[in-house]
């Protein structure tokens, strides 16, 4: 493993639950990091510098984990699965770089974002570069079916982002709108990760793993949105209530709006009318949403999708990989514990 890959591997902040999920494939995950470094290596000094920063701030490798585990349902991961996992993670990184640029975020996982450390323009270009080199590597594999799956998921993520940005009245955002959004931006890509993994060694389980990834992605994003209401800055690397500060409406607030009092509704409307919401306002919104049962409702919906993910794995034969995929559901649901 190169020194760059080694530093990236050592810097990941991974929970014990996820370490348990990844225990059977940890050696292959290390190879995924090495493959990522190989793919993004560039002679252009600035691209190389930005690439080093991105690899260093690499996250938990959850999506590559899904690729490798899905490929290992019938056998052990192959070199093709490792390459596919690296491609999936680079596409995921590209979406994060672009998201940070769109949101003008300064921190990601407790570290400076590309747009904060370099510039907004460099962040946009680097996101494009990551997409480009990932698809170039995929083209070299000559796997048209996998290309179709990943391009389709990328298109869905773009459509979801555009739909979110085009929302003119946030408080009119319905649960149906929300589920369309998170399926587009999160679940579609987790489903794609499971599909391309299955295509590297367990193709007969592709449909079941696609359903699993979709349901897992829905649960993942709902819990992520719950964390925004419940977790402290020290554990998330971002301010509590960041979505609220950015006037993003997620499931806890959508559910709460259906049951809160008229007085509470007026306070919410005043908060969303403010161009500069402060910490006190965010704290009040969290309290209103909690009292109206928004957090409880969102948690229940997350559990329903988690149950769907578990049911999708029922047809798969017993294996270490299948057990790890089941444990991944527990990891997703307990991230805010």
N, C-alpha and C positions, 0 to 999 in steps of 0.2 A: 504494500500500500504506500502511495506517495505521502510525503510530509503534509501536503495540503489536504489529502483525503483523511489522513490520520487526525489532523487538528479538527476537521469537520466532524469526524466520528466521535471524538472526545467531547466536543462542545455541545452535543445535543442534550436537551433537557427532557428526559424520558421518564415517565412514571413507572413505578414497580409493576403496575397492571399491564402496561404496554410492553415492558421488558419481558414479562412472562409470555405475552402473545408472540413476541418476536424471538423467543429463546431458540426455537427449532430452526430458525432461518438467519440467525445473527451473522454467520459467516458470509452468507449470500448478500445480506444487506451491506456489509462492508465492501463487497465487490460492486454493488450498485453505486456506492459513493465514488469508487475508483473509476467506474464507467462514466459517471457524470462529469468528473474532472476531465477525462479524456475527450468527451464530446464537446465541452465548452472551451477547451484550450484554444487560444488564439494568438497569432503573432502581433495583433494590434495591442499595444501596451495598455490603453484605457480599458478595452474589453477584458483583458486579462486581469486587471486590477479589480474591476467591478465583479468579475466572475469569482475571484478569490473571496471577496466579501460575501457574495451570495452563498457559496459553499460553506463558509464558516458559520453563517447564520442559519444553515440548514436545520429544519425542524425535526419532527419525530418520525419522519419517513413512514407515515401511516398508509399512504396510498401505494408506495412500493411494496409495503408489507402485504397489502391485499393482492397485488399482482402475484407475488411469490407464493403466497399461501394458496391462491386459486390455482396456480399452475401445479402445485404439489399435492392436490387432492388425490390424484392417482399415482404420482411418482415424485421424485425429488426435482427441485428447480433446475432448469438447464441454462446454458449460456444465453440462449435466446430469451428466456424469461428474465434473466438479469438485465439484458439490454433493454427489454421492454419496460421493466420497472424503472430504469434510469430515464427512459423517454417520458414515462408518465410523470415522474417527479419533476423533470425539467419543464414540462407543460404546466404543471401545478405552480412551480416557482414563477413562471411567466405571468400567470394570472394574478399571483400575489403582488408582483412588481407593478403590474398595471393597476391593480386595485389601490395600492398605496399611492400611486401617482394621481389617480382620479380623486381619492379622498384626502390628498395632501397629508398623509400620515407621516409622522416622524419616527415612530417606533414600530418594530415588528419583532415579536418574541424578545422584547427587552433590549434590542439592538437597533442602531440607526437604520432607517430604510435607505434605499438607493437614492430616492429623491431628496432625502435630508442630507445624506453624506456627500452626494455628488450634485445632481440637479434634476429638475423635473424632466427636462429634455433627455438626459442620459437614461433616466428610468424608463421612459417610453421606448427608447431605442433598444435598451437592454432586454426589455420584455419581448420585443419583436425578435431580437437575436436568439433568445432562448427558444421561442416557438420555431424559428427557422432551423436551428441546429438539431432540435429534437425531431422535427419532421424529416430532415435530411438523413438522420440516423435510421429513422423508421423506413425510409425509402430504400436504404441499403439492405434492409432485411427482406425486401421484396414481398411483403405481406400486405396485400391489397385489402384483405378483410379487416385486419387490425387498423390499417390506415383509415378505412371508412369509419370504424367505431370511434376512434380518437378525434377525427375531424368533425364528426357529427356531434360529439360531446362538446368540443371547443365552440362549435357554432351555437349550441344551446346555451353555453355559459355567456357568450356574447349577447345573445338575445335577452337573456335574463338581466344582464347588467344594463342594457339599453332600456328595458322596460322599467327597471328600478329608477334610473335617472330621469325617465320621462313622467314619473308620478308627480302630478301637480297638487293633489290634495292628500297628503300622507295619512290623515286621520280617516279618510274614506277607503284606505287599503283594507281589503277583506281577507278573511282566512283563505279563501280560494286563490286570491292574488298572491298571498304569501306562499302557499304551497307550490304554486306554479313557479315562483321565483326561486325557492330553495331547491326544487327539483331541477331547475335549469342550471343554477349556479353551483350546486354541491352534489346532489344525488346523481345527476347524469354522469358526472366524471368518476364518482366512486363505482358506479355500475360499469362504466367503461373500463376502469382499472381491473375489476373482477373478470370482465369478459376477455380482455386481451391476455390476462393471466391464464384463463382456462384454455385459450387458444394455443398456449405454449406447452400443453401437456395433459389437459383434462377437458378436451373439446366437447365431450358428450354431456358435460355438466354446465355448458355455457349459459343456457336459459335460466337454470336455477341460480347460478352465481350472479347473473345480471339482475334478477329480482332481489337477491340478497343485497347486492351493492346499492341498489336504488333505495330499498327500505332502510338500510344502514345509514346511507347518506342523509335521508330525511331526518332520522333520529339524531344524527350527528349535528346537523345544523340547528335543530330545535334546542338541543342541549347547549350548543355554543351560544345561542341567543339568550338562554337562561343564565348562563355564566356571566353575561354582560350585566345582568341585574343582581347577581349574588356574590361574585368573587371580588376579592381585593386586588389592588394594583400589583402587589408583590407576587401573586400567583399567576397572573395573566400576562404581565408585561405591558399592559395597556390600562388606561383609566377605567374604573368601573363606570358603567353608564355611557360608554363611548357612542353606542348606537343612538341613545337618547340625545346626546350632545349634537350629533349629526342629523337629528330629526328623522332617524330611520325607525319605521314602525315594524316591530316583529310580533310574533305570536303572543307573548305575555300581555302586551298592550292591547292587541286586537281583541283578545278574550276579555280583558278587563273593561274595555269600552262598552261591552254589551251589558255589563251589570253595575257599573259604577253610578253613583248619585249624580244628579244634574250639577251640583256644586263642584264635585270632583271633575266632571267633564269640562266645566268652565276653566278650572285650573290647568287641565291638560291643554286645552285650546290656547290659553295664554302662554303656556310654556312653548308650544310649537310656533306661536306668533313671534316669539323673541328671536332676534338674530344672534344674540350672545347669551345662551343659557349658562347659568353658573352652577357651581357644585351644589348649592342649596336647592336650586330648582330641580336638579337631577335627583337628589335625595328625596325630595317631595314626590317626584314621579314614581320612584321605586316604591315608596310607601303606599301611594295610591293604587298602583298596580297589584302590589302584594295584598292589600286589604280587599280588593275586588276579586281576588281569586285567580288572577292572571297567571301567576307562577304555577299554581297547582294544575290549572288546565293545560298549560304548555307541557308540564311534566307528564301528564297522562297521555297526551298525544305522542310525546316522544316514546313512551312505553308501548303504545300501540304499534308504532313503526318498528320498534325493537322486536316485538312479538312476530311481526311479519317477516323480519330478517331471519329470525330463528326458524320459522316455519319453512322458509325457502331452502334451508340447509337440510331439511328432513330427508330428501331423496338421496343425498350424498352418502357414499360408503363410509364406515368408521375409519378414521385416520388421524394422525397427529395434526395435519393441516386443518381438517374439519373441526377438531376441538379448538384449535387456535382461532379459527373464524368465529366459532361460538363465543370464545372468550373476548373477542374483539367487540362483541355487542355489549358485554359487561363493561369493558373499558370505556366505550362511548357513553354509556349511561351514567357512569360513576365519575366522570371528569369534573363535576362540580361538587363532589362530596368533600 
